[in-house]
Amino acid sequence: MCEALGKLTGKIRQSGRLRRALAQELLRFAVSDIAGLAVKRDAIGFIRLAAAHR
């Protein structure tokens, strides 16, 4: 996932036609999406752990 994001940002940087603001906005969206997925995964893991210790 991070590798794909790195390739995406590399392509954005190489393309002179895209505005810098657009690239930053896209990167911010991708990072927040990945962070959201990580938080959801951690929450599910925590709930499972709590259920196992009852």
C-alpha positions in Angstrom: 0.0 0.0 0.0 2.8 2.4 1.0 4.7 1.4 -2.1 1.8 2.2 -4.4 1.4 5.6 -2.6 5.1 6.3 -3.2 4.7 5.5 -6.9 1.6 7.7 -7.1 3.4 10.7 -5.5 6.4 10.0 -7.8 4.1 10.3 -10.8 2.5 13.4 -9.5 5.9 15.1 -8.9 7.1 14.1 -12.4 4.0 15.6 -14.1 4.4 19.3 -14.7 0.9 19.7 -15.8 -0.7 19.0 -12.4 -0.9 21.9 -10.0 1.0 21.6 -6.7 -2.2 22.3 -4.7 -4.0 19.4 -6.4 -1.1 17.0 -5.7 -1.0 18.0 -2.0 -4.8 17.6 -1.7 -4.7 14.1 -3.3 -1.8 13.1 -1.0 -3.6 14.4 2.1 -6.7 12.5 1.1 -4.7 9.3 0.6 -2.9 9.6 3.9 -6.1 10.3 5.9 -7.7 7.3 4.1 -4.8 5.0 5.1 -4.8 6.3 8.6 -8.5 5.7 8.9 -8.1 2.1 7.8 -5.3 1.6 10.3 -7.5 3.0 13.1 -10.4 0.7 12.2 -8.1 -2.3 12.1 -6.7 -1.4 15.5 -10.2 -0.9 16.9 -11.3 -4.3 15.7 -8.2 -5.9 17.1 -8.8 -4.3 20.5 -12.5 -5.4 20.6 -11.4 -9.0 19.8 -8.7 -8.8 22.5 -11.2 -7.5 25.0 -13.8 -10.2 24.1 -11.1 -12.9 24.5 -10.3 -11.8 28.0 -13.8 -12.0 29.4 
